[in-house]
Each structure stands twice: as C-alpha cells, then as structure tokens.
Amino acid sequence: MSLFSAEARPAGLADLAGLLCGPGRIARFGAGDTARLDVPLPHDGRERALRAVVAARDVTLRADDDGASMRSAYRRDLVPLARAWTGPRGGKCVPAGFQLDGATLRLWALAAGCADLRGGYLLLLDPDAVDTHGPLVAATTRAGLPPARLATGECGVPGPALRIHGSRRLARLVELVGPAPSGLDPAEWPRHRGRPAA
C-alpha cells in the first residue's frame, strides 16, 4: 500500500479539502468562528456514498431541497479548513504548497469525478474559481498524476476539468483512491484498464 493511498492514515477533517478541489465551497459565518461546507452535485446518485464518506470524518451533509448540492451545518472545527482555502480578498484559493494524497483525491473523485469516453478519468474544477486551476494542476502533478487541463465543453466535459489518462497514471490514481465507495457504480470510479488510454 502506498504511503499516500486513501487507507494509509485515519480519516480526518483535512481530507475534506478534496471537496474544495472541485466545485465545493466553504464559507465562514458572522465573526468567522464557524464555517460550513457547500458541495454541488454535478453527478446524480452520489448523495448516499458522499454522505457516508464525509460522515467517517464526523461531518454530516444534508441535501438541499432541490437536490443540486449538499451542505454541512456551521461548525467551529471547519474554520481552519475555511481559513486555509480563503484568499486575502475573500475568494477561494488553494493553500500554498498544497499536497494531494489518496484521501483528498478520493473525496474529489467522489464529489466531482467521472470517467471520460476516451478511457481517462476527469476531475472537475470549480468554474467560478479559475485561480485555483493552476495550483491544482501543480498539486496533481506532484502526486504523480500530471493531467491535461480541459475547458468547459472540450471533449464533452460538463465543466473545466483535469483529465488523468495513460495506463501508468490511471494505475497510480487507482492505487491512491482505493476501491469504489459502497453504493457507487464502479463504472463511475477510476479504473486501470491495463493498456494506455487514448
């Protein structure tokens, strides 16, 4: 097992940064002594699996009335995460030197990942936080997964995304994120096909 795989260490609140790599947001309330996660759901049928994986970090997510996103309650223990992911002007930012590991990648893939038609795997980015895209390309590359960066609509992508492709990179991604969470269609999870992806 890799030292960076999803099972390499106990689940913790820091893993929730994976939700923020995609379209997820975190906001502080009032004086800033509490914060709440807001996680859009770009793919149907993932609410139960996402709720379970986040619950392993002692955080409860509830679906909004329209079913388009999930939110946590405002919590004091989420403030350090909010502080790290908020820039000096209040916008979403990637912390300096951010390191992706299996646990954060697992949450990113669950919240905003999908297979593409050419045999690769897509990790959606936040379309409203363009300044996070470059740092996430760098973090993904440092994790041994140098990606292609795709714009919205390119190759049918529903939003800006990073594409992981190639046999070695997919094998590395599979090693890091571990098996598909319970209740999720394995076809929607990273898979190593044993041959180079187109």
N, C-alpha and C positions, 0 to 999 in steps of 0.2 A: 504494500500500500504506500502511495506517495505521501510524503510529509505534508503536502498541500491539498490532499484529497478531502472531500466533504466529511469523511469519517475520521479524520486524523486528530481531531480535538473535540471537546464537548461543545455543544451548541451554545451560542451566546448572542447578546444583543448586537454586537459588532457585525455579525453576519447579515443583519438587516440592511446593511449598505448595498447588498446585491439588489434589493428592490429599488434603490435610488439610481443604480446604473442605468436602468431602463426609464420608463416614463414616470415612475413613482416619485412622490414628493414628501417632504417632511416640513412641517410648519410649527413654529413656536407660538404660544398664546399669551396675550396680556403682557406681563412683565418679563416673559420669556422663561419662566420657571417650569413650564410644561411644554410638551411637543406631541404632535400627532402625525402618524403616517397616513398617506393617501395614495392608494395603489390602483391605477387604472387596470382594467381587464381587457386587453386587446384580443384575447382568445377566449372563446366560450368553453365552459365546462371545467374550469380550473379552480373554482372557488373552494371546493372541499379540500383539495390537495394543498392549496396555498394556505388555507386556514390552519391545516394540521401542521405543516412545516413551520409556520410562524408561531403556532402555539407551543412548539418544542422550545421556543425562546421565551416562553411565559408572556406572550403578547397575543391578545385576541383581536382578530379582524372581523368586521361585520360588513356585509354587502349594503351598499346604498340602495335606496328604493328603486332606482332604475336599473340596478344590476350591472352598471357600467364600471363600477370601481368598488374597492373595499377600504375601510378606514379603521384605524385603532382609536381607542379613547385617548384623550390628552393625558400624558404620563410624565412624571418627573424623570424617570430613568431613560427617556428618549432624548433628553436635552443634549447630552454630549454628542450624539449622532447628528442632531439638528445643527449644533454649533459647527461641527466638522464639515458638514455639507452645505453650509450657507456662506456665500461670499461677503466681502465687506460692504457691498451695495445691497445686500439682501437677497440676491438671486442664488439659484442652485449652482454649486461648484463641486468639483472633485477635490478632495483633500490633497495637499502636496505629498508626493511620494506614495500615493495610494497603491496598495498591493492587493491584487485579486488572489483568492485561494479557492479551494473546492467549495467551501460553504457559501461564500458570496456568489460564486458562479452558479451554484445550484439554485439559489433564490432568484438570480437574474434570469436563468433559463426557465424556471417555473412561471415567473410573473410575465416575462416578455420574450420568450424564445420560441422558435419553431423551425422545423426542417424546411429546407427550400427544395424546389423541384429539380435542382441540379446536383443533389446529393450532399450539399453542405448543411450548415446549421446557422440560423440567423439569431442574433441577439439585438432586439430593438433598442433604440436610443430614445432619449427624450427630445421630441421635435421642438419643444419650447425652451430648451436649454442647450443651444448649439455650442456654447463654450465648453460643455462637458465632453463633447465628442472626441476631440483630440487627446485629452488626457486619458480617456477610456481606451482609445486605440493603443496608447503607450502602455497602459496597465495590462491590457490583454496580451500585448507583445511580450512584456516582461514575464507573464505567466506561461510563456511558451506557446502562445496561440496567435501569432501575427495574423490579423484579419484583413479582409478587404472592406473598405467603407462604402456603403451603398446609400444613395439618396432615395427619398420617398418616390415610389413608382418605378424605380430602376429594377428591372427583372421581376416586376410584380410585387415588390416589397411594400407592405402597408404603411411604413414609416421609415425614417432614417434607421439604418441598422449596420451592425458589423457582421460580416459573413466569415465563418470559420469553414475552411474547405481543405481538402487534401487528406490522404489517408493518415499520415502521422499526426497532423493537427487534430483530426477528429478522434483518433485514438487517445491523444492527450486529454482532450475535452471530456471524453467518456470516463477516463481514469479520474479526473478531477471531480466531476459532478456526481458520480456514482449512479446506481440504478434509478429508473424512473420512480417518482413518488407513488405511493399507493393511490389508486383511483385515477391515475393519468394514463391516457392511451400511450403505450410505448412508442408508437409511430411519431408522437409529438416530442419525443425526448432525444437527445444526442445519441447517435448510434455509429459504431465503427463498422463499415461495410467490407473491410479487408482489401480495398483497392482504392486507388486515387480517385477523388471526386473530380468531376469535370469543372 
